[in-house]
């Protein structure tokens, strides 16, 4: 009976993690793929894989890097199958918070759209690093784990991405 309870506790833990991370995982997939349907498929497949391998995970390690690694690898597979780099705009890109005046709101929407367009122009490794850090809140070491690099590379990519964005958006800021 203890084994059944342990399995039930694991299921509860995975369900809680699913509810905590499903939107974040979906947004990362969407930011990587640029297609809502593909992002939904990748997110679903990622959680199915995590469930299948749940008992083999290292419980001492954080969950987020493992999840983002699976989502990233599945997204890369989808991109390879497409054989072309995506060139569509992101659907559902986060918008800036609502503002009181329509003029200010329009300006912020324009800036948000410009920001997302410039993020899409970044080299893939820089874009991925920037999104994992600034939108998904992963630490440098977690990003290194997800991307299979080291912290120095993460730091360099993040710095370069931010500098490119700063330069390209200078006239808007």
C-alpha positions as CSV (number, residue, x, y, z in Angstrom):
1,X,0.0,0.0,0.0
2,X,2.9,2.3,0.6
3,X,4.0,1.9,-3.0
4,X,0.5,3.0,-4.2
5,X,0.6,6.0,-1.9
6,X,4.1,6.9,-3.2
7,X,2.9,6.7,-6.8
8,X,-0.2,8.8,-6.0
9,X,2.0,11.4,-4.3
10,X,4.2,11.5,-7.4
11,X,1.2,12.0,-9.6
12,X,0.0,14.8,-7.4
13,X,3.4,16.5,-7.5
14,X,3.5,16.2,-11.3
15,X,0.0,17.6,-11.6
16,X,0.9,20.5,-9.4
17,X,4.0,21.2,-11.5
18,X,2.0,20.9,-14.7
19,X,-0.4,23.6,-13.4
20,X,2.5,25.8,-12.3
21,X,4.5,25.5,-15.6
22,X,2.0,24.8,-18.4
23,X,1.6,28.4,-19.5
24,X,5.4,29.1,-19.2
25,X,6.2,26.0,-21.2
26,X,3.7,27.0,-23.8
27,X,5.0,30.5,-24.1
28,X,8.6,29.2,-24.5
29,X,7.5,26.9,-27.2
30,X,5.5,29.6,-28.9
31,X,8.4,32.0,-28.7
32,X,10.7,29.4,-30.2
33,X,8.3,28.1,-32.9
34,X,6.1,31.1,-33.7
35,X,3.1,28.9,-34.2
36,X,0.3,28.4,-31.7
37,X,-0.6,24.9,-32.8
38,X,2.9,23.6,-32.9
39,X,3.6,25.2,-29.5
40,X,0.5,23.4,-28.0
41,X,1.7,20.1,-29.5
42,X,5.2,20.5,-28.1
43,X,4.0,21.5,-24.7
44,X,1.7,18.5,-24.5
45,X,4.4,16.2,-25.7
46,X,6.9,17.6,-23.2
47,X,4.6,16.9,-20.2
48,X,3.8,13.4,-21.5
49,X,7.6,12.7,-21.8
50,X,8.1,14.1,-18.3
51,X,5.4,11.8,-17.0
52,X,6.9,8.8,-18.7
53,X,10.3,9.5,-17.2
54,X,9.2,10.9,-13.9
55,X,10.5,8.0,-11.8
56,X,14.0,8.3,-13.4
57,X,14.5,12.0,-12.7
58,X,17.0,13.3,-10.2
59,X,14.7,14.8,-7.5
60,X,17.6,16.8,-6.1
61,X,17.7,18.9,-9.3
62,X,15.2,21.7,-10.1
63,X,12.3,20.9,-12.3
64,X,12.3,24.0,-14.6
65,X,15.6,23.3,-16.4
66,X,14.5,19.8,-17.1
67,X,11.1,21.0,-18.5
68,X,12.6,23.7,-20.6
69,X,15.2,21.3,-22.0
70,X,12.5,18.9,-23.1
71,X,10.4,21.7,-24.6
72,X,13.5,23.1,-26.4
73,X,14.5,19.8,-27.8
74,X,11.0,19.1,-29.1
75,X,10.8,22.5,-30.6
76,X,14.1,22.0,-32.4
77,X,12.7,18.8,-33.8
78,X,9.7,20.6,-35.1
79,X,11.9,23.3,-36.7
80,X,14.1,20.7,-38.3
81,X,11.0,19.0,-39.8
82,X,9.9,22.3,-41.2
83,X,13.3,22.7,-42.9
84,X,12.9,26.4,-42.8
85,X,13.3,29.0,-40.3
86,X,10.1,30.6,-39.1
87,X,9.4,34.1,-40.3
88,X,6.0,34.7,-38.8
89,X,5.2,37.1,-36.0
90,X,4.6,35.7,-32.6
91,X,1.0,35.2,-31.8
92,X,0.0,36.2,-28.3
93,X,3.2,38.1,-27.5
94,X,3.0,39.6,-24.1
95,X,1.6,43.1,-24.2
96,X,2.6,46.0,-22.0
97,X,0.2,46.7,-19.2
98,X,-2.9,48.8,-20.0
99,X,-2.6,52.5,-19.8
100,X,-5.1,55.3,-19.2
101,X,-4.8,57.3,-22.5
102,X,-5.4,55.8,-25.9
103,X,-2.3,57.7,-27.3
104,X,-0.1,56.2,-24.6
105,X,-1.6,52.8,-25.1
106,X,-0.9,53.0,-28.9
107,X,2.7,54.1,-28.3
108,X,3.3,51.2,-25.9
109,X,1.7,48.7,-28.3
110,X,4.0,50.0,-31.0
111,X,7.0,49.7,-28.8
112,X,6.0,46.2,-27.7
113,X,5.5,45.2,-31.4
114,X,8.9,46.7,-32.3
115,X,10.6,44.9,-29.3
116,X,9.2,41.5,-30.4
117,X,10.1,42.1,-34.0
118,X,13.7,42.9,-32.9
119,X,13.8,39.9,-30.6
120,X,12.9,37.8,-33.6
121,X,15.8,39.2,-35.5
122,X,18.3,38.2,-32.9
123,X,20.5,35.1,-33.6
124,X,18.7,32.0,-32.3
125,X,21.1,31.3,-29.5
126,X,20.8,34.9,-28.2
127,X,17.1,35.0,-28.6
128,X,16.7,31.8,-26.7
129,X,19.0,32.9,-23.9
130,X,17.2,36.2,-23.6
131,X,13.8,34.7,-23.4
132,X,14.8,32.0,-20.9
133,X,16.3,34.7,-18.6
134,X,14.0,37.7,-19.0
135,X,10.7,36.1,-19.7
136,X,10.9,32.8,-18.0
137,X,13.1,33.8,-15.1
138,X,15.7,31.0,-15.3
139,X,19.0,31.5,-13.6
140,X,22.2,31.5,-15.6
141,X,23.1,28.0,-14.5
142,X,19.7,26.7,-15.4
143,X,19.9,28.3,-18.8
144,X,23.3,26.7,-19.3
145,X,21.8,23.3,-18.4
146,X,18.9,23.8,-20.8
147,X,21.0,24.9,-23.7
148,X,23.9,22.6,-23.1
149,X,26.4,25.4,-22.7
150,X,28.3,26.9,-19.7
151,X,27.5,30.0,-17.6
152,X,30.1,32.1,-19.4
153,X,28.4,31.5,-22.7
154,X,25.0,32.3,-21.3
155,X,26.4,35.5,-19.9
156,X,28.0,36.4,-23.2
157,X,24.9,35.6,-25.2
158,X,22.6,37.5,-22.9
159,X,24.9,40.6,-22.9
160,X,25.2,40.5,-26.7
161,X,21.4,40.1,-27.1
162,X,20.7,43.0,-24.8
163,X,23.2,45.3,-26.5
164,X,21.7,44.5,-29.9
165,X,18.3,45.3,-28.7
166,X,19.4,48.5,-27.0
167,X,21.1,49.6,-30.2
168,X,18.1,48.7,-32.4
169,X,15.6,50.3,-30.1
170,X,17.6,53.4,-29.2
171,X,15.3,55.8,-31.1
172,X,12.2,54.4,-29.4
173,X,13.5,54.7,-25.8
